[in-house]
Amino acid sequence: MTAPVIPFAEGDALLDWVALTDALADGHRLPKAEIADTFLYRDPDTLLNRSAWIDGLGLAVKCATVFPGNTARSASSINGGVMLFSDQDGTLDAIIDFHLVTKWKTAGDSLLAARRLARPDSERILIIGAGTQARGLHAAYGAAFPQARFTVWNRTQANAEALAAEIPRLEVASSLEDAIARADIITCATMSTEPLIRGDWLQPGQHIDLIGAYRPDMREVDDTALQRARLFVDSRDTTIGHIGELKIPLASGVITEDDIVADYYALDAFRRHTPDEITLFKNGGGAHLDLMTSRYILDQWTARQ
C-alpha cells in the first residue's frame, strides 16, 4: 500500500485542537522520546532535520529548508515535509506537509499547557506578535476558550491591524502594558531578543505562554516575570540548556532548575494551585512533538478516507 501524501488544506480541514492536545498528552505517557537534530549549511541557506523515535508510536523525520532569499521572490523562506514511519517495521506511513505539522504542533503544544494551567473562566486573551503563528494561536485558544475575547499587539501596528482585518472581533492594542494588565491569558510569539513582557505588569491569576524565543540570545519576558510565576516547560531537554528565556536567567542565578515545576513527562504536575497564582509555560518544541502531531494527523486522515 502506498503511503499517503497529506497536503496542508486537506489535512487542516480534518483536525481538532482539543483532540490534538489529548493526543499530545497520550504521547507523553509512552516511553520518553529519543530525539536528534542535524544541520547542513550553505550560507545563507540551511537544511534542518529533526528526528524522533517513540517506542509504541513510531518514528518521524521533519526536514526544513530555510532559504532567506525566497522572500525577495515573494516565496516562502521555509519549506519542507515530515516523513512518518511505522514503529512495527520501519516502513513509510505518510509524508505530511511541513507547514501543516508546524502549525498544529506549535499551537497545540501551548494549548495543552493552557488547558491545565490557565483559569477555565479566562475571558480575555492577548496575542503578542502578528506573524504566521498568531493565526494558529487564535484558532487553538478559541477552540478551548470559546467565551474569550481576543486582542493582538505587534511592534508594527499596521501588521496587527492587517491581522484584525482577517479575523472577526479581534481587537488591536496600542499599549502593550495596558493590554497585558487586562488579559487573563497572554500568548507571545515573536522573534525578540529583548524582553517584551515585564513582570511588574503582570496581574494575579494570569497564564503566560511563551513561544517565540528559540535561540540562546532570545527572550520574551524579563527576570521579574520568571520570579513571580510558577514555571513549566514542554521539555526540559529542549529548553533549559538551549533557549535564552531560561538559559540566561539560569546562568545569572535569577532562577534555578528547581524553580521549573515540571515538563510534559510529569504532566500530572501541570495544575493551578490557587486562582491568583501566575503560571508561565515555555514552549520549546522538539521533534517528539512533531512525531506525536504527525501521528494524530495520519490517524484523522485514515479515519476520514
VOPAGU-2260 file (C-alpha; in pm, 1 decimal, decimal comma):
REM VOPAGU-2260
SITE   aa  ch    i         X         Y         Z
SITE  MET   A    0       0,0       0,0       0,0
SITE  THR   A    1     135,7     340,0     -99,6
SITE  ALA   A    2     190,7     580,4     189,0
SITE  PRO   A    3     -38,7     884,2     162,9
SITE  VAL   A    4      89,7    1233,8      97,9
SITE  ILE   A    5    -112,7    1469,7     317,8
SITE  PRO   A    6    -124,5    1829,1     188,6
SITE  PHE   A    7    -196,9    2134,1     401,6
SITE  ALA   A    8    -553,7    2227,3     309,0
SITE  GLU   A    9    -695,2    1874,6     303,7
SITE  GLY   A   10    -529,0    1779,5     630,9
SITE  ASP   A   11    -608,5    2106,6     805,9
SITE  ALA   A   12    -981,5    2058,7     749,8
SITE  LEU   A   13    -983,6    1729,5     941,6
SITE  LEU   A   14    -822,2    1834,1    1267,7
SITE  ASP   A   15    -948,8    1944,8    1609,1
SITE  TRP   A   16    -743,7    2147,9    1856,3
SITE  VAL   A   17    -873,9    1993,2    2176,8
SITE  ALA   A   18    -839,6    1640,9    2038,1
SITE  LEU   A   19    -480,5    1717,0    1940,4
SITE  THR   A   20    -393,9    1820,6    2296,8
SITE  ASP   A   21    -538,7    1490,8    2418,8
SITE  ALA   A   22    -316,8    1308,4    2166,9
SITE  LEU   A   23     -11,7    1501,4    2290,0
SITE  ALA   A   24     -95,2    1408,7    2648,3
SITE  ASP   A   25    -126,0    1042,5    2549,1
SITE  GLY   A   26     207,0    1060,4    2366,4
SITE  HIS   A   27     381,6    1173,7    2683,4
SITE  ARG   A   28     253,9     868,4    2869,1
SITE  LEU   A   29     460,7     646,8    2637,7
SITE  PRO   A   30     834,1     585,9    2691,9
SITE  LYS   A   31    1040,3     901,9    2664,5
SITE  ALA   A   32    1129,9    1000,9    2311,1
SITE  GLU   A   33    1477,0     978,8    2164,3
SITE  ILE   A   34    1541,1    1294,5    1962,0
SITE  ALA   A   35    1822,6    1434,4    1747,6
SITE  ASP   A   36    1875,8    1736,9    1522,6
SITE  THR   A   37    2119,5    1776,1    1233,0
SITE  PHE   A   38    2205,3    2088,6    1032,9
SITE  LEU   A   39    2361,3    2146,6     692,3
SITE  TYR   A   40    2462,4    2496,5     580,8
SITE  ARG   A   41    2529,9    2680,3     256,2
SITE  ASP   A   42    2539,4    3042,4     357,5
SITE  PRO   A   43    2278,0    3185,3     392,0
SITE  ASP   A   44    2069,4    2870,3     342,4
SITE  THR   A   45    2004,1    2587,4     588,7
SITE  LEU   A   46    1874,7    2231,5     590,4
SITE  LEU   A   47    1745,5    2120,6     929,9
SITE  ASN   A   48    1649,8    1760,7    1001,7
SITE  ARG   A   49    1470,8    1689,5    1329,2
SITE  SER   A   50    1421,8    1323,2    1417,0
SITE  ALA   A   51    1230,4    1143,3    1690,2
SITE  TRP   A   52    1152,9     785,9    1789,0
SITE  ILE   A   53     892,2     694,2    2048,8
SITE  ASP   A   54     850,9     328,3    2135,2
SITE  GLY   A   55     488,5     245,1    2059,6
SITE  LEU   A   56     425,2     547,2    1834,9
SITE  GLY   A   57     681,7     528,5    1557,8
SITE  LEU   A   58     948,5     744,8    1401,6
SITE  ALA   A   59     944,1    1082,7    1230,1
SITE  VAL   A   60    1192,4    1294,1    1040,0
SITE  LYS   A   61    1096,7    1658,0     987,6
SITE  CYS   A   62    1302,5    1824,5     713,7
SITE  ALA   A   63    1302,6    2203,0     687,0
SITE  THR   A   64    1480,6    2411,8     424,6
SITE  VAL   A   65    1543,4    2775,2     517,0
SITE  PHE   A   66    1622,6    2994,2     214,0
SITE  PRO   A   67    1603,9    3360,8     325,1
SITE  GLY   A   68    1639,3    3484,2     -32,1
SITE  ASN   A   69    1298,1    3344,8    -121,7
SITE  THR   A   70    1125,5    3643,3      37,1
SITE  ALA   A   71    1263,2    3870,3    -237,3
SITE  ARG   A   72    1075,9    3648,7    -483,4
SITE  SER   A   73     754,5    3659,8    -276,0
SITE  ALA   A   74     801,8    3293,4    -190,2
SITE  SER   A   75     810,5    3118,7     146,4
SITE  SER   A   76    1156,9    3115,0     301,2
SITE  ILE   A   77    1079,2    2795,2     495,8
SITE  ASN   A   78     966,5    2474,3     329,1
SITE  GLY   A   79     985,8    2103,6     397,5
SITE  GLY   A   80     799,7    1790,1     487,5
SITE  VAL   A   81     758,4    1525,9     757,0
SITE  MET   A   82     816,5    1155,8     695,1
SITE  LEU   A   83     632,1     932,1     940,1
SITE  PHE   A   84     745,0     570,6     980,9
SITE  SER   A   85     588,4     261,0    1134,2
SITE  ASP   A   86     704,2     153,3    1478,3
SITE  GLN   A   87     644,0    -211,0    1382,8
SITE  ASP   A   88     857,1    -247,8    1069,4
SITE  GLY   A   89    1003,2      93,9     983,9
SITE  THR   A   90     806,0     130,4     662,7
SITE  LEU   A   91     689,3     473,8     547,6
SITE  ASP   A   92     342,4     550,7     684,7
SITE  ALA   A   93     291,9     901,4     540,6
SITE  ILE   A   94     450,1    1217,4     407,2
SITE  ILE   A   95     287,5    1524,3     564,2
SITE  ASP   A   96     312,6    1890,5     467,7
SITE  PHE   A   97     569,8    2072,0     682,0
SITE  HIS   A   98     351,6    2378,0     742,9
SITE  LEU   A   99      54,9    2162,4     849,0
SITE  VAL   A  100     257,1    1982,2    1115,8
SITE  THR   A  101     427,2    2301,8    1235,2
SITE  LYS   A  102     102,2    2497,7    1268,7
SITE  TRP   A  103     -75,9    2232,8    1471,8
SITE  LYS   A  104     227,8    2121,3    1674,1
SITE  THR   A  105     323,0    2472,8    1781,4
SITE  ALA   A  106     -17,1    2599,0    1891,0
SITE  GLY   A  107    -125,9    2258,3    2021,3
SITE  ASP   A  108     184,4    2237,6    2240,0
SITE  SER   A  109      90,1    2566,1    2407,1
SITE  LEU   A  110    -278,6    2481,1    2429,5
SITE  LEU   A  111    -211,2    2160,2    2622,4
SITE  ALA   A  112     -44,2    2366,8    2895,8
SITE  ALA   A  113    -313,9    2634,4    2891,2
SITE  ARG   A  114    -593,1    2379,2    2931,6
SITE  ARG   A  115    -427,3    2267,4    3255,2
SITE  LEU   A  116    -276,4    2590,4    3388,5
SITE  ALA   A  117    -497,7    2880,2    3275,9
SITE  ARG   A  118    -813,6    2959,1    3469,1
SITE  PRO   A  119   -1108,6    2788,7    3294,2
SITE  ASP   A  120   -1307,2    3113,4    3319,3
SITE  SER   A  121   -1043,3    3312,9    3126,7
SITE  GLU   A  122   -1223,5    3573,1    2916,7
SITE  ARG   A  123    -951,3    3793,7    2765,8
SITE  ILE   A  124    -663,8    3652,4    2561,7
SITE  LEU   A  125    -378,6    3868,8    2437,6
SITE  ILE   A  126    -171,6    3758,3    2138,2
SITE  ILE   A  127     167,7    3930,2    2119,7
SITE  GLY   A  128     301,6    3915,6    1766,2
SITE  ALA   A  129     103,1    3927,2    1442,9
SITE  GLY   A  130     302,5    3678,1    1237,1
SITE  THR   A  131     206,3    3339,3    1097,7
SITE  GLN   A  132     180,3    3173,6    1439,5
SITE  ALA   A  133     -77,0    3428,9    1557,0
SITE  ARG   A  134    -343,2    3278,7    1331,4
SITE  GLY   A  135    -292,6    2929,2    1468,5
SITE  LEU   A  136    -288,9    3057,7    1825,0
SITE  HIS   A  137    -617,0    3240,2    1775,0
SITE  ALA   A  138    -778,1    2925,5    1635,5
SITE  ALA   A  139    -636,4    2698,8    1906,9
SITE  TYR   A  140    -721,4    2916,5    2205,7
SITE  GLY   A  141   -1060,7    2995,6    2056,6
SITE  ALA   A  142   -1141,5    2624,0    2047,9
SITE  ALA   A  143   -1060,6    2569,7    2416,3
SITE  PHE   A  144   -1185,3    2906,3    2545,9
SITE  PRO   A  145   -1486,2    2980,8    2322,7
SITE  GLN   A  146   -1611,2    3256,6    2552,5
SITE  ALA   A  147   -1288,3    3456,8    2526,3
SITE  ARG   A  148   -1231,3    3789,2    2351,5
SITE  PHE   A  149    -901,1    3833,9    2171,2
SITE  THR   A  150    -662,3    4126,7    2141,9
SITE  VAL   A  151    -342,4    4146,7    1937,8
SITE  TRP   A  152     -39,1    4368,4    1989,7
SITE  ASN   A  153     250,6    4396,6    1748,2
SITE  ARG   A  154     553,5    4626,8    1732,2
SITE  THR   A  155     436,5    4740,0    1389,0
SITE  GLN   A  156      72,4    4827,1    1449,9
SITE  ALA   A  157     -12,2    4809,8    1079,2
SITE  ASN   A  158      60,2    4436,0    1087,8
SITE  ALA   A  159    -170,0    4391,8    1386,6
SITE  GLU   A  160    -441,8    4583,3    1203,4
SITE  ALA   A  161    -395,2    4363,4     896,8
SITE  LEU   A  162    -441,1    4053,6    1112,8
SITE  ALA   A  163    -751,5    4203,9    1272,2
SITE  ALA   A  164    -895,0    4264,4     926,4
SITE  GLU   A  165    -869,5    3887,3     865,5
SITE  ILE   A  166   -1012,1    3770,8    1199,9
SITE  PRO   A  167   -1356,2    3892,4    1308,2
SITE  ARG   A  168   -1380,3    4062,0    1651,0
SITE  LEU   A  169   -1003,4    4067,5    1700,2
SITE  GLU   A  170    -913,0    4393,2    1874,9
SITE  VAL   A  171    -584,7    4580,5    1826,6
SITE  ALA   A  172    -396,6    4712,1    2128,7
SITE  SER   A  173    -182,9    5024,3    2107,3
SITE  SER   A  174     -27,1    4989,0    2455,0
SITE  LEU   A  175     133,7    4657,3    2544,6
SITE  GLU   A  176     142,2    4738,3    2915,1
SITE  ASP   A  177    -230,5    4813,4    2923,1
SITE  ALA   A  178    -315,5    4505,4    2715,4
SITE  ILE   A  179    -117,1    4278,7    2947,0
SITE  ALA   A  180    -287,3    4425,7    3253,5
SITE  ARG   A  181    -631,7    4338,4    3111,6
SITE  ALA   A  182    -551,6    3986,2    2988,8
SITE  ASP   A  183    -623,9    3653,6    3156,2
SITE  ILE   A  184    -401,8    3463,1    2911,4
SITE  ILE   A  185    -100,4    3612,0    2732,9
SITE  THR   A  186      47,0    3416,0    2442,5
SITE  CYS   A  187     364,2    3555,6    2290,2
SITE  ALA   A  188     513,6    3452,1    1954,5
SITE  THR   A  189     782,1    3698,3    1849,4
SITE  MET   A  190    1145,8    3699,8    1739,1
SITE  SER   A  191    1250,3    3929,1    2022,9
SITE  THR   A  192    1596,0    3920,9    2180,2
SITE  GLU   A  193    1492,8    4175,5    2444,7
SITE  PRO   A  194    1211,8    4103,3    2693,2
SITE  LEU   A  195     875,2    4243,1    2588,6
SITE  ILE   A  196     673,0    4130,6    2890,9
SITE  ARG   A  197     764,4    4298,5    3218,9
SITE  GLY   A  198     697,7    4114,4    3539,7
SITE  ASP   A  199     579,3    4435,3    3704,9
SITE  TRP   A  200     292,8    4447,5    3454,1
SITE  LEU   A  201     157,0    4102,6    3540,8
SITE  GLN   A  202    -164,7    4053,8    3736,7
SITE  PRO   A  203    -270,6    3776,8    3978,2
SITE  GLY   A  204    -425,6    3474,3    3809,0
SITE  GLN   A  205    -269,7    3521,2    3465,4
SITE  HIS   A  206    -125,7    3245,9    3247,0
SITE  ILE   A  207     175,2    3333,9    3028,8
SITE  ASP   A  208     254,0    3127,2    2719,0
SITE  LEU   A  209     594,7    3188,3    2558,2
SITE  ILE   A  210     656,5    3055,7    2207,5
SITE  GLY   A  211     883,9    3278,6    2005,6
SITE  ALA   A  212    1228,7    3252,3    2165,9
SITE  TYR   A  213    1422,1    2956,1    2031,5
SITE  ARG   A  214    1786,9    3072,3    2026,3
SITE  PRO   A  215    2023,7    3121,3    2323,5
SITE  ASP   A  216    2004,6    3500,1    2277,1
SITE  MET   A  217    1625,0    3527,1    2263,4
SITE  ARG   A  218    1388,8    3628,2    2544,9
SITE  GLU   A  219    1025,7    3742,5    2563,0
SITE  VAL   A  220     992,1    3803,0    2941,0
SITE  ASP   A  221    1217,5    3967,4    3197,9
SITE  ASP   A  222    1364,7    3825,0    3517,6
SITE  THR   A  223    1086,2    3964,8    3734,6
SITE  ALA   A  224     822,2    3775,5    3535,7
SITE  LEU   A  225    1009,7    3448,8    3586,4
SITE  GLN   A  226    1043,7    3513,6    3959,1
SITE  ARG   A  227     675,3    3598,2    4004,8
SITE  ALA   A  228     541,8    3291,1    3822,2
SITE  ARG   A  229     533,1    2915,5    3866,5
SITE  LEU   A  230     737,3    2786,2    3574,0
SITE  PHE   A  231     661,8    2498,0    3337,4
SITE  VAL   A  232     818,2    2375,4    3011,1
SITE  ASP   A  233     716,3    2127,0    2744,5
SITE  SER   A  234    1055,9    1953,7    2758,7
SITE  ARG   A  235    1347,8    2012,1    2991,5
SITE  ASP   A  236    1578,3    1864,4    2727,0
SITE  THR   A  237    1487,6    2114,9    2454,1
SITE  THR   A  238    1456,8    2431,6    2665,3
SITE  ILE   A  239    1682,4    2461,7    2969,5
SITE  GLY   A  240    2021,3    2449,1    2801,3
SITE  HIS   A  241    1919,7    2585,3    2462,9
SITE  ILE   A  242    1681,6    2881,6    2484,7
SITE  GLY   A  243    1773,0    3222,9    2625,2
SITE  GLU   A  244    1439,5    3253,0    2801,8
SITE  LEU   A  245    1572,9    3008,5    3061,0
SITE  LYS   A  246    1941,1    2969,6    2978,0
SITE  ILE   A  247    2028,0    3333,5    3054,3
SITE  PRO   A  248    1848,8    3366,7    3392,3
SITE  LEU   A  249    1973,5    3023,1    3497,5
SITE  ALA   A  250    2332,5    3126,1    3423,0
SITE  SER   A  251    2294,4    3450,1    3618,7
SITE  GLY   A  252    2130,7    3279,5    3918,1
SITE  VAL   A  253    1796,7    3459,4    3882,9
SITE  ILE   A  254    1626,0    3118,0    3884,7
SITE  THR   A  255    1740,8    2760,3    3936,8
SITE  GLU   A  256    1636,0    2440,0    3762,8
SITE  ASP   A  257    1438,2    2353,1    4076,1
SITE  ASP   A  258    1212,7    2651,8    4000,2
SITE  ILE   A  259    1088,0    2470,3    3690,2
SITE  VAL   A  260     798,5    2269,2    3827,4
SITE  ALA   A  261     763,0    2012,1    3550,3
SITE  ASP   A  262     770,6    1926,6    3183,7
SITE  TYR   A  263     515,8    1717,6    2994,1
SITE  TYR   A  264     671,9    1391,8    3109,1
SITE  ALA   A  265     535,2    1486,2    3452,6
SITE  LEU   A  266     200,6    1601,8    3316,5
SITE  ASP   A  267       9,1    1542,4    3639,0
SITE  ALA   A  268     204,2    1832,0    3793,0
SITE  PHE   A  269      52,3    2074,6    3541,8
SITE  ARG   A  270    -217,0    2220,9    3763,8
SITE  ARG   A  271    -301,1    2553,5    3919,6
SITE  HIS   A  272    -280,0    2563,6    4298,1
SITE  THR   A  273    -473,0    2888,3    4354,6
SITE  PRO   A  274    -682,6    3119,5    4136,0
SITE  ASP   A  275    -440,8    3406,8    4199,2
SITE  GLU   A  276    -107,8    3248,2    4114,1
SITE  ILE   A  277      68,3    3338,2    3789,8
SITE  THR   A  278     166,7    3042,8    3572,2
SITE  LEU   A  279     424,6    3060,9    3294,3
SITE  PHE   A  280     484,6    2799,8    3022,9
SITE  LYS   A  281     779,1    2788,8    2783,8
SITE  ASN   A  282     703,6    2620,1    2451,7
SITE  GLY   A  283    1033,6    2486,5    2318,8
SITE  GLY   A  284     904,6    2246,0    2058,3
SITE  GLY   A  285    1102,5    1938,5    1961,4
SITE  ALA   A  286    1088,3    1654,8    1713,6
SITE  HIS   A  287     896,9    1432,5    1957,4
SITE  LEU   A  288     605,2    1678,0    1940,1
SITE  ASP   A  289     623,8    1673,4    1559,9
SITE  LEU   A  290     601,2    1294,5    1576,9
SITE  MET   A  291     300,2    1299,3    1809,6
SITE  THR   A  292     126,2    1559,6    1594,5
SITE  SER   A  293     203,5    1374,1    1271,9
SITE  ARG   A  294      61,5    1051,7    1410,6
SITE  TYR   A  295    -255,0    1236,0    1515,0
SITE  ILE   A  296    -284,6    1387,6    1164,4
SITE  LEU   A  297    -243,0    1049,0     996,6
SITE  ASP   A  298    -499,9     888,6    1228,4
SITE  GLN   A  299    -754,1    1155,0    1135,6
SITE  TRP   A  300    -669,3    1126,6     766,9
SITE  THR   A  301    -709,1     748,3     772,7
SITE  ALA   A  302   -1038,1     766,3     965,6
SITE  ARG   A  303   -1194,3    1010,5     717,4
SITE  GLN   A  304   -1094,1     836,5     394,1
